[in-house]
Amino acid sequence: MAQTGWALAVHGGSGRIVRGEVPPAQAAAARAGLSAALEAGAAVLGAGGSALNAVEAAVRVLEDDPAFNAGRGAVFSGEGRNELDAAIMDGAGRRAGAVAGVTRARNPVSLARRVLEDGRHVLLSGHGADLFAEEHGLELAALAWFHTDERWRQYEELGRRGVFDTELKYGTVGAVARDARGDLAAATSTGGLTGKRWGRIGDSPLIGAGTWADGSVAVSATGSGEHFIRVAAAHSIAARVALAREAIDAAGRAVLADLGALGGTGGLLLMGARGEGCFAFTTPGMHRGRVAEGGTAAVMLYGDEG
């Protein structure tokens, strides 16, 4: 539905999120986290702030919430480390910043934002990105900050055996927004896959794959990252909207069908130029929520909601 003012949507990952299978406490934590992210982003937009500031604020909340696979609560790599990826993009000038494999920034999305503002590069990785965070005064965190017992349990079950978390039960986070001026922005943050090795990087920090914003659409993706990379998912949606004049929901479904033909699954968070927002996913559920100027926030987990 199109909006006349600002609008915001967030996600906390897609996967086997099935009513009756998700423990009540886990479902409640996910709903609370999504609601808090919407509140943070809406506060920015309601005060006349930019879409870029809003998506950063929303994703920071999700990064700090151990219910999601980003920042605190991120999964462990095959070597038992938290290696974090994030990207942010301003649709107004297609400025973008991204980081991959970082270990020290408390909020990787804010580190990506600083890369964007610095303007010399788009994507920094590993030790260099950590050094950039230190040199630019980003808030750093000890390794213990990112550790949670539940993620370590998953690592013990999967990572030590060299098995990836292919069911994608726990999620990458993201946000898209339209501000009162009509500008769009998108941001995505993740810990990647449990048990990932060899410096693996998925779609989340790759501009045009897991994250994109321009004058027509903002996109944040979640799911089997390698497939989202192979179909250039986020940019493919933008191209369909801009060149083929497809509605954003139709463009999202088409790209997910293309991805599915290659064996991939996942979800998309989309927002169009008029503030119309939608979710598209091929998994049983997706942590998601939305709010618009003058409206009431809605948070959903299961496929039969919304």
Residue pairs with C-beta under 8 A, 6 or more apart in sequence:
1 276
2 272
2 274
2 275
2 276
3 178
3 274
3 275
3 276
3 292
3 293
4 275
4 293
5 180
5 275
5 292
5 293
5 294
6 42
6 45
6 46
6 51
6 54
6 177
6 178
6 179
6 180
6 275
6 292
6 293
7 45
7 177
7 178
7 271
7 275
7 276
7 277
7 290
7 291
7 292
7 293
8 38
8 41
8 42
8 45
8 54
8 55
8 58
8 175
8 176
8 177
8 178
8 290
8 291
8 292
9 175
9 176
9 177
9 269
9 270
9 271
9 277
9 279
9 288
9 289
9 290
9 291
10 34
10 37
10 38
10 41
10 58
10 59
10 62
10 173
10 174
10 175
10 269
10 288
10 289
10 290
11 171
11 172
11 173
11 174
11 175
11 220
11 222
11 267
11 269
11 279
11 286
11 287
11 288
11 289
12 30
12 33
12 34
12 62
12 67
12 68
12 171
12 172
12 173
12 287
12 288
13 68
13 69
13 168
13 170
13 171
13 172
13 173
13 222
13 267
13 286
13 287
14 168
14 171
14 222
14 223
14 265
14 266
14 267
14 281
14 282
14 283
14 285
14 286
14 287
15 167
15 168
15 169
15 170
15 171
15 283
15 284
15 285
15 286
16 167
16 168
16 169
16 283
16 284
16 285
17 169
17 283
17 284
17 285
17 286
17 287
17 301
17 302
17 303
18 284
18 285
18 302
19 285
19 302
19 304
22 301
26 67
27 301
29 65
29 67
30 67
30 68
30 287
30 301
31 299
31 301
32 67
33 61
33 62
33 65
33 67
33 68
34 62
34 287
34 288
34 289
34 299
35 289
35 297
35 299
36 61
36 65
37 58
37 59
37 61
37 62
37 65
37 173
37 175
37 289
38 58
38 289
38 290
38 291
38 297
38 299
39 297
40 57
40 58
40 60
40 61
41 54
41 55
41 57
41 58
41 175
41 177
41 291
42 54
42 291
42 297
43 57
44 50
44 53
44 54
44 57
45 51
45 54
45 177
45 179
45 180
45 293
46 293
48 180
49 179
50 179
50 181
50 183
50 185
51 90
51 91
51 177
51 178
51 179
51 183
51 184
51 185
51 213
51 218
52 88
52 90
52 113
52 183
52 185
54 175
54 177
54 179
54 185
55 88
55 175
55 176
55 177
55 185
55 186
55 187
56 88
56 109
56 110
56 113
56 187
58 175
58 177
58 187
59 70
59 86
59 88
59 107
59 109
59 173
59 174
59 175
59 187
59 188
59 189
60 107
60 109
60 110
62 68
62 70
62 71
62 173
62 175
62 189
63 70
63 71
63 72
63 106
63 107
63 108
63 109
63 173
63 189
64 71
64 72
64 106
64 107
65 71
65 72
65 73
66 72
66 73
66 148
66 150
67 73
68 170
68 171
68 172
68 173
68 287
69 75
69 151
69 170
69 171
69 172
69 173
69 190
69 191
69 192
70 84
70 86
70 108
70 172
70 173
70 189
70 190
70 191
71 84
71 106
71 107
71 108
71 146
71 189
71 191
72 106
72 141
72 145
72 146
72 148
73 146
73 148
73 150
73 151
73 191
74 82
74 83
74 84
74 146
74 151
74 190
74 191
74 192
75 82
75 151
75 154
75 155
75 165
75 170
75 191
75 192
75 193
75 194
75 196
76 82
76 151
76 152
76 154
76 155
76 159
76 194
76 195
77 83
77 159
77 192
77 195
77 196
77 197
77 200
78 159
78 162
78 195
78 196
78 197
79 197
80 155
80 159
81 103
81 143
82 103
82 143
82 146
82 147
82 191
83 101
83 102
83 103
83 191
83 192
83 196
83 199
84 99
84 101
84 102
84 103
84 105
84 108
84 146
84 189
84 190
84 191
84 192
85 98
85 99
85 100
85 101
85 102
85 108
85 189
85 190
85 191
85 192
85 201
85 202
85 204
85 205
86 98
86 99
86 102
86 108
86 109
86 111
86 112
86 187
86 188
86 189
86 190
86 204
86 205
87 96
87 97
87 98
87 99
87 112
87 123
87 187
87 188
87 189
87 204
87 205
87 206
87 207
87 210
87 211
88 96
88 97
88 98
88 109
88 112
88 113
88 116
88 185
88 186
88 187
88 188
88 211
89 95
89 96
89 97
89 116
89 185
89 186
89 187
89 207
89 211
89 212
89 213
89 218
90 96
90 116
90 183
90 185
90 213
91 183
91 184
91 185
91 186
91 213
91 214
91 215
91 218
92 183
92 184
92 215
94 213
94 214
95 116
95 119
96 116
96 122
96 207
96 211
97 112
97 113
97 114
97 115
97 116
97 117
97 118
97 122
97 123
98 112
98 115
98 122
98 123
98 124
98 205
98 206
98 207
98 211
99 105
99 108
99 111
99 112
99 115
99 123
99 124
99 125
99 129
99 205
100 123
100 124
100 125
100 126
100 129
100 201
100 205
101 125
101 126
101 129
101 199
101 201
102 108
102 111
102 125
102 126
102 129
102 130
102 133
103 130
103 143
104 130
104 133
104 134
104 140
104 141
105 111
105 129
105 130
105 133
105 138
105 139
105 140
105 141
106 138
106 139
106 140
106 141
106 145
107 138
107 139
108 189
109 187
109 189
110 138
110 139
111 129
111 132
111 133
111 138
112 187
112 189
112 205
114 132
114 133
114 136
114 138
115 121
115 122
115 123
115 124
115 129
115 132
116 122
118 132
118 136
122 207
123 205
123 206
123 207
124 132
125 199
125 201
126 199
133 140
134 140
151 191
151 194
154 165
154 170
154 194
155 194
155 195
158 164
158 165
158 194
158 195
159 194
159 195
160 195
161 195
162 195
162 197
163 195
164 193
164 194
164 195
164 196
165 193
165 194
165 195
166 193
166 224
168 222
168 223
168 224
168 265
168 266
168 283
171 222
171 286
171 287
172 188
172 189
172 190
172 204
172 210
172 221
172 222
172 223
173 188
173 189
173 190
173 222
174 186
174 187
174 188
174 189
174 204
174 211
174 220
174 221
174 222
174 269
175 186
175 187
175 220
175 269
176 184
176 185
176 186
176 213
176 218
176 219
176 220
176 269
176 270
176 271
176 277
177 184
177 185
177 186
177 218
177 271
178 184
178 218
178 271
178 273
178 274
178 275
179 185
180 293
182 273
184 213
184 214
184 215
184 216
184 217
184 218
184 271
184 273
185 213
185 218
186 211
186 212
186 213
186 218
186 219
186 220
186 234
186 269
186 271
187 211
187 220
188 204
188 205
188 210
188 211
188 220
188 221
188 222
189 204
190 202
190 204
190 222
192 200
192 201
192 202
192 204
192 225
193 200
193 202
193 225
202 210
202 225
202 226
202 228
202 229
203 209
203 210
203 221
203 225
203 226
203 228
203 229
203 233
204 210
204 211
204 221
204 222
204 225
205 211
206 229
207 234
208 232
208 234
208 235
209 221
209 225
209 228
209 229
209 232
209 233
209 234
209 235
210 220
210 221
210 222
210 225
210 228
210 229
210 233
210 234
211 219
211 220
211 221
211 234
212 218
212 219
212 234
212 235
212 237
212 238
213 219
214 238
214 242
215 273
216 238
216 241
216 242
216 272
216 273
217 237
217 238
217 241
217 242
217 248
217 251
217 270
217 271
217 272
217 273
218 270
218 271
219 233
219 234
219 237
219 238
219 268
219 269
219 270
220 234
220 268
220 269
221 228
221 233
221 234
221 266
221 267
221 268
221 269
222 266
222 267
222 268
222 269
222 286
223 259
223 264
223 265
223 266
223 267
223 281
223 282
223 283
224 259
224 263
224 264
224 265
224 266
226 264
227 233
227 259
227 262
227 263
227 264
227 265
227 266
228 234
228 259
228 264
228 266
230 259
230 262
230 264
231 255
231 258
231 259
231 262
231 264
233 255
233 259
233 268
236 251
236 255
236 258
237 248
237 251
237 252
237 255
237 268
237 270
240 246
240 250
240 251
240 254
240 255
241 247
241 248
241 251
241 272
244 251
246 254
247 272
248 270
248 271
248 272
248 276
248 278
249 270
249 278
249 280
251 270
252 268
252 270
252 278
252 280
253 280
255 268
256 266
256 268
256 280
256 281
256 282
259 265
259 266
259 282
260 282
265 282
265 283
266 281
266 282
266 283
267 279
267 280
267 281
267 282
267 283
267 286
267 288
268 279
268 280
268 281
269 277
269 279
269 288
270 277
270 278
270 279
270 280
271 277
275 292
277 290
277 292
279 286
279 288
279 300
279 306
281 303
283 303
284 302
284 303
285 301
285 302
285 303
286 300
286 301
286 303
287 301
288 299
288 300
288 301
288 306
289 297
289 298
289 299
289 300
290 297
290 298
291 297
291 298
298 306
300 306
